[in-house]
């Protein structure tokens, strides 16, 4: 297993990190089991966020007794200093720790800087001076904000979506981070579930020696796959290369990444599933997507009034209402038998 050092932060981790967003979707008992098993197997970097409901609490329950052996990264979505301090102290309490290794601004719409009028970056520096945090990072889905953060010299790490569907601009961002000695943390290595071969995802990301992938893990079977990569990291084979090329041909372009920043929809539409149903139903067992519950979810798309809120919030600048309609039409054709899957 290779190791990654996250730029000038000096944070070092096996090239296999635990993304704890899905921990909020399972019971406390199950989440604690997953987290502890991950640590026992060699995971040392655990990423969460104040916004992930009880994910931080579960990490605290599972790992507080081995605090000095792990790196904890969490995030604040605060847009003012009062909320910043509230988030930070809540995170410290939930995580059962007196410091956070890496504290990140969570997908801000702008790059927080000193004297920008928000006081957010100054609050980060104060928290660091007090020993409450050790390193300052930022996460984003917007390429322009990410680039500005890297070039600002204010941040030690950037967390950004990165997988084998990446564009040349995305790869240039990784190279820029390396030039600026800034750590790069790759989220959505499986593109929100559209990529179904974790070995291919791992092998592709392993080509970048400055990238730390974090995997969102919800099931023990998923964890077991990534644990196996400690001793047997997947290599880029001809078969994997062909799979990647096929996926890139089919998926690169105007598709929903399921980041969820368009939510909630005022009409109750589950946008981050409905806007990519055509890919989901063809790339995973279709039965679940053809259930009565899924049909009802898709029919909700007919409630869309094209208010534009989802498009305005999409960091990828997608025409989300059009995507929803296209996916609904395809779904109806599949149900009627006009389209085969």
C-alpha positions in Angstrom: 0.0 0.0 0.0 1.4 3.4 -1.0 1.2 6.4 1.3 0.3 10.0 0.4 1.6 13.2 2.1 -0.9 16.0 1.8 1.3 18.7 0.6 2.7 21.3 3.1 0.3 20.0 5.8 2.5 17.0 6.3 -0.5 14.8 6.9 0.4 11.3 5.8 -2.1 8.5 5.1 -2.3 5.2 3.4 -3.7 5.8 -0.1 -7.0 4.5 1.2 -9.2 6.8 3.3 -12.6 6.4 4.9 -15.4 8.7 3.8 -17.9 8.8 6.6 -20.8 10.5 4.9 -22.7 7.2 4.5 -22.3 6.5 8.2 -25.3 8.6 8.8 -27.5 6.2 6.8 -26.8 3.2 9.1 -27.4 2.4 12.7 -25.0 3.5 15.3 -24.0 -0.1 16.1 -23.3 -0.9 12.5 -21.4 2.3 11.8 -19.2 1.8 14.9 -18.5 -1.7 13.7 -17.5 -0.5 10.2 -15.3 2.3 11.6 -13.5 0.1 14.1 -13.0 -2.6 11.5 -11.5 0.0 9.1 -9.1 1.2 11.7 -8.0 -2.3 12.7 -7.4 -3.0 9.0 -5.1 0.0 8.5 -7.3 3.0 7.7 -6.0 6.1 9.5 -7.7 9.0 7.7 -11.4 9.6 8.4 -13.4 12.3 6.7 -16.7 13.6 7.9 -18.6 16.9 8.2 -20.9 18.8 10.6 -23.6 18.6 7.9 -23.5 14.7 7.9 -26.0 14.5 10.8 -24.7 12.0 13.3 -21.6 10.9 11.4 -19.2 12.8 13.7 -20.8 11.2 16.8 -20.3 7.7 15.4 -16.6 8.4 14.7 -16.3 9.7 18.3 -17.9 6.5 19.7 -15.8 4.2 17.5 -12.4 5.8 17.6 -11.9 8.2 20.5 -9.7 5.6 22.3 -7.3 5.6 19.4 -7.4 9.3 18.7 -3.6 9.7 18.6 -3.3 7.1 15.9 -5.8 8.6 13.4 -6.3 11.8 11.3 -9.8 13.3 11.5 -11.0 15.7 8.9 -14.3 17.5 9.3 -16.0 20.5 7.7 -18.1 23.5 8.4 -20.6 25.0 6.0 -20.8 28.2 8.1 -21.2 31.5 6.3 -20.7 33.7 9.4 -18.4 33.5 12.4 -21.1 32.8 15.0 -22.0 29.6 13.1 -18.4 28.8 12.5 -17.6 28.6 16.3 -20.9 26.8 17.0 -20.0 24.2 14.4 -16.4 23.8 15.6 -17.3 23.3 19.2 -20.2 20.9 18.3 -17.7 18.9 16.1 -15.2 18.7 18.9 -17.8 17.4 21.3 -19.2 14.9 18.9 -15.8 13.6 17.9 -14.8 13.3 21.6 -11.5 15.2 20.9 -9.9 18.5 21.9 -8.5 19.2 18.4 -9.3 18.5 14.7 -6.5 17.6 12.4 -8.0 19.1 9.3 -10.8 21.6 9.4 -12.3 22.4 6.0 -14.7 25.0 4.6 -17.5 22.9 3.1 -18.2 23.7 -0.5 -18.4 27.5 -0.1 -19.7 29.5 -3.1 -16.6 31.7 -2.8 -13.0 31.4 -1.6 -12.8 32.7 2.0 -9.9 35.1 2.4 -8.6 37.5 5.1 -10.4 40.8 5.1 -13.2 39.7 2.8 -15.8 40.9 5.2 -17.0 37.5 6.4 -14.4 37.0 9.1 -14.4 33.3 8.3 -10.7 32.9 7.4 -9.8 34.9 10.5 -11.9 32.5 12.6 -9.9 29.6 11.1 -6.6 31.2 12.0 -7.9 31.9 15.6 -9.0 28.3 16.0 -5.6 27.2 14.8 -3.8 29.6 17.2 -5.9 28.2 20.0 -4.9 24.6 19.1 -8.5 23.6 18.3 -7.5 22.8 14.7 -4.2 21.9 13.2 -4.6 22.4 9.4 -6.9 24.5 7.2 -8.5 23.0 4.1 -11.4 23.7 1.7 -13.7 21.5 -0.3 -15.5 22.4 -3.5 -17.4 21.3 -6.5 -16.8 24.5 -8.5 -13.6 24.5 -10.6 -13.2 28.3 -10.4 -13.5 28.5 -6.6 -11.1 25.5 -6.3 -8.5 27.1 -8.6 -8.7 30.4 -6.6 -8.2 28.5 -3.3 -5.1 26.7 -4.6 -3.6 29.9 -6.0 -4.4 31.9 -2.9 -1.8 30.0 -0.8 -4.2 30.1 2.2 -5.1 26.5 2.3 -3.1 23.3 3.0 -5.6 20.9 1.3 -8.3 20.9 -1.4 -11.0 18.3 -1.5 -12.6 18.0 -5.0 -14.5 15.4 -7.0 -11.9 13.3 -9.0 -12.3 9.9 -10.7 -11.6 8.4 -14.0 -14.4 10.5 -15.6 -12.2 13.6 -14.9 -11.8 16.2 -17.6 -8.4 17.7 -18.6 -9.3 20.7 -16.5 -9.8 18.5 -13.4 -6.4 16.8 -14.0 -4.8 20.2 -14.5 -6.2 21.2 -11.0 -4.4 18.1 -9.5 -1.1 19.2 -11.2 -1.6 22.7 -9.9 -2.0 21.4 -6.3 1.2 19.5 -6.7 3.0 22.6 -8.0 1.7 24.6 -5.1 2.5 21.9 -2.5 -1.2 21.7 -1.6 -2.7 18.3 -0.6 -5.4 16.9 -2.9 -8.2 14.8 -1.5 -10.3 13.0 -4.1 -14.0 12.7 -3.3 -16.5 10.8 -5.4 -14.0 8.3 -6.7 -16.9 6.2 -7.8 -18.8 9.2 -9.2 -21.7 8.8 -6.8 -22.3 5.2 -7.6 -22.2 5.4 -11.4 -18.8 3.6 -11.5 -19.3 0.0 -10.2 -15.7 -1.3 -10.2 -13.8 -0.1 -7.2 -10.6 -1.9 -8.5 -10.7 0.2 -11.6 -11.4 3.4 -9.7 -8.5 2.7 -7.3 -6.1 1.7 -10.1 -6.8 4.9 -12.0 -6.4 7.2 -8.9 -3.2 5.3 -7.9 -1.5 6.9 -10.9 -1.5 10.3 -9.1 1.1 10.2 -6.3 -0.2 13.4 -4.7 -3.9 12.3 -4.5 -5.6 10.8 -1.4 -8.9 9.0 -2.4 -11.6 8.9 0.2 -14.2 6.2 -0.3 -17.8 6.6 1.0 -18.4 3.3 2.8 -21.8 2.1 3.9 -21.7 -1.7 3.8 -19.2 -4.2 5.2 -18.9 -5.8 1.8 -17.7 -2.5 0.4 -15.3 -2.1 3.3 -13.9 -5.5 2.7 -13.1 -4.6 -0.9 -11.0 -1.6 0.1 -9.4 -3.5 3.0 -8.1 -6.0 0.5 -6.3 -3.2 -1.4 -3.9 -2.7 1.5 -2.1 -5.9 0.7 -3.2 -6.2 -3.0 -3.6 -2.8 -4.5 -5.2 -3.0 -8.0 -2.9 -2.4 -10.9 -3.8 -0.8 -14.2 -4.3 -3.8 -16.5 -5.4 -3.9 -20.1 -8.8 -5.1 -19.0 -9.3 -2.2 -16.6 -8.0 0.3 -19.1 -10.6 -0.9 -21.6 -13.4 -0.7 -19.0 -12.3 2.9 -18.2 -12.3 3.9 -21.8 -15.8 2.4 -22.3 -17.1 4.2 -19.2 -15.6 7.5 -20.4 -17.3 7.2 -23.8 -20.6 6.5 -22.2 -20.6 8.9 -19.2 -18.4 11.9 -19.8 -20.5 15.0 -20.5 -23.8 16.3 -19.4 -24.6 14.0 -16.5 -25.6 14.5 -12.8 -22.8 13.8 -10.3 -25.3 13.4 -7.5 -23.6 15.9 -5.3 -27.0 17.0 -3.9 -26.3 20.7 -3.8 -29.5 21.3 -5.9 -31.6 19.9 -3.0 -34.1 20.3 -1.6 -36.5 20.7 -4.5 -39.5 22.9 -3.6 -41.7 20.3 -5.4 -40.3 17.4 -3.5 -38.4 15.8 -6.5 -35.5 13.6 -5.6 -33.3 15.4 -8.2 -30.0 13.7 -7.4 -31.5 10.3 -8.3 -34.0 11.2 -11.0 -31.6 13.4 -13.0 -29.3 10.4 -13.6 -31.8 7.5 -13.7 -30.9 6.5 -17.2 -27.3 5.8 -16.1 -28.3 4.2 -12.8 -30.8 1.8 -14.3 -28.3 0.6 -16.9 -25.3 0.4 -14.6 -26.7 -1.4 -11.5 -29.3 -4.1 -10.9 -32.4 -2.6 -12.5 -35.0 -4.3 -10.3 -34.6 -1.8 -7.5 -35.0 1.1 -9.9 -38.2 -0.5 -11.3 -39.9 -1.0 -8.0 -43.1 0.8 -7.1 -41.3 3.2 -4.8 -38.8 4.2 -7.6 -41.6 4.6 -10.1 -43.4 6.9 -7.8 -40.1 8.9 -7.3 -39.7 9.2 -11.1 -43.3 10.3 -11.7 -42.7 13.1 -9.2 -40.6 14.7 -12.0 -43.9 15.6 -13.7 -44.4 18.1 -10.8 -41.4 20.2 -12.0 -42.4 23.8 -12.6 -39.0 24.8 -14.0 -38.5 27.3 -11.2 -34.7 27.2 -12.0 -33.6 26.8 -8.3 -31.8 23.5 -9.0 -29.9 24.9 -12.1 -28.9 28.0 -10.1 -27.4 25.9 -7.3 -25.7 23.3 -9.6 -21.9 23.6 -9.3 -21.6 22.0 -12.8 -24.0 24.5 -14.4 -26.3 21.7 -15.7 -29.7 22.4 -17.2 -31.3 20.3 -14.5 -35.0 20.6 -15.5 -34.1 19.3 -19.0 -32.1 16.4 -17.5 -35.1 15.5 -15.4 -37.4 15.5 -18.3 -35.0 13.4 -20.5 -34.6 10.8 -17.7 -38.3 10.6 -17.1 -39.0 10.1 -20.8 -36.4 7.3 -21.0 -37.8 5.8 -17.8 -41.3 5.7 -19.2 -40.0 4.1 -22.4 -38.3 1.4 -20.4 -41.5 0.7 -18.4 -43.6 0.4 -21.6 -41.0 -1.8 -23.3 -40.2 0.7 -26.1 -36.6 0.8 -24.8 -34.7 -2.3 -23.8 -32.1 -2.3 -21.0 
